[in-house]
Amino acid sequence: MRNENIFHAPLQPLDTEKQTVGCRHTNPDICAKNGLPKVCALVRADKMCYAPPQSWAKQFQKLKAMKPKAK
């Protein structure tokens, strides 16, 4: 279930440095938290991931800086 582009996809309104809407792992099959209730987006009803990749905080800041400012 590889998805090379998901890590670089635009931010969702509920994304933060510590959580993401949906899984941001490029290969969730090797994620140690894959399938953990209350943690993994793949098994949560609200699709929130509370264990994004370790590099996510830095990527979040990059994506946030690229986001167009509202007028």
VOGU-151104 format. One record per residue (C-alpha): residue number from 1; residue in one letter; y negated, z, x negated. Coordinates in nm, 4 decimals. Each point is the difference from the previous one (the first is absolute). Example, Ala and Ser with C-alpha at 12.3 -4.5 7.8 and 13.67 -1.06 7.14 Angstrom:
# VOGU-151104
k_r_Y_Z_X
1_a_0.4500_0.7800_-1.2300;
2_s_-0.3440_-0.0660_-0.1370;
END
This chain:
# VOGU-151104
k_r_Y_Z_X
1_m_0.0000_0.0000_0.0000;
2_r_-0.2444_-0.0890_-0.2809;
3_n_-0.3590_-0.0727_0.0961;
4_e_-0.2060_-0.0839_-0.3076;
5_n_-0.3265_-0.0399_0.1961;
6_i_-0.0068_0.3257_0.1985;
7_f_-0.1481_0.2036_-0.2874;
8_h_-0.3021_-0.2338_-0.0063;
9_a_-0.0410_-0.0423_0.3771;
10_p_-0.3366_0.1026_0.1506;
11_l_-0.0493_0.3653_0.0886;
12_q_0.0805_0.1280_0.3460;
13_p_-0.2426_0.2453_0.1702;
14_l_0.2322_0.3002_-0.0549;
15_d_0.0852_-0.0792_-0.3645;
16_t_-0.1085_0.2622_-0.2524;
17_e_0.0893_0.0767_-0.3609;
18_k_0.2834_0.2231_0.1237;
19_q_0.1335_-0.1890_0.3033;
20_t_0.0411_-0.3561_0.1188;
21_v_0.0587_-0.1758_0.3270;
22_g_0.3381_-0.1562_-0.0579;
23_c_0.1852_-0.0093_-0.3296;
24_r_-0.1980_-0.1190_-0.3046;
25_h_0.2997_-0.0056_-0.2352;
26_t_0.0820_-0.3510_-0.1206;
27_n_0.3691_0.0946_0.0063;
28_p_0.0535_0.2878_0.2452;
29_d_0.3766_-0.0111_-0.0571;
30_i_-0.0472_0.1787_-0.3331;
31_c_-0.2565_0.2540_0.1272;
32_a_0.1342_0.3546_-0.0363;
33_k_-0.1650_0.0956_0.3322;
34_n_0.1354_-0.2989_0.1962;
35_g_0.1280_0.1192_0.3371;
36_l_-0.1181_0.3597_-0.0304;
37_p_-0.1075_0.1330_0.3402;
38_k_-0.3652_0.1098_0.0186;
39_v_-0.0759_-0.1895_-0.3267;
40_c_0.1122_-0.3644_0.0154;
41_a_-0.1816_-0.2639_0.2058;
42_l_0.3284_-0.1814_0.0562;
43_v_0.1366_0.2855_0.2135;
44_r_-0.3156_0.1535_0.1487;
45_a_-0.1066_-0.1007_0.3516;
46_d_-0.3657_-0.0196_-0.1126;
47_k_0.0926_-0.2167_-0.3051;
48_m_-0.1921_0.2283_-0.2413;
49_c_0.1218_0.0370_-0.3586;
50_y_-0.0733_0.3323_-0.1647;
51_a_0.1577_-0.0997_-0.3331;
52_p_-0.1724_-0.3207_-0.1128;
53_p_0.0676_-0.1370_-0.3489;
54_q_-0.1364_0.2077_-0.2879;
55_s_-0.2420_-0.2821_-0.0810;
56_w_-0.1319_-0.0088_0.3572;
57_a_-0.3063_0.2243_-0.0540;
58_k_-0.1390_-0.2420_-0.2595;
59_q_0.0873_-0.3035_0.2146;
60_f_-0.1621_0.1650_0.3024;
61_q_-0.3265_0.0333_-0.1936;
62_k_0.0168_-0.3680_-0.1045;
63_l_0.0635_-0.1155_0.3568;
64_k_-0.2719_0.2298_0.1318;
65_a_-0.2516_-0.1483_-0.2445;
66_m_0.0923_-0.3524_0.1148;
67_k_-0.0413_0.0815_0.3687;
68_p_-0.3116_-0.1695_0.1422;
69_k_-0.2735_0.2395_0.1075;
70_a_-0.0745_0.0181_0.3737;
71_k_-0.3456_-0.1234_0.1003;
END
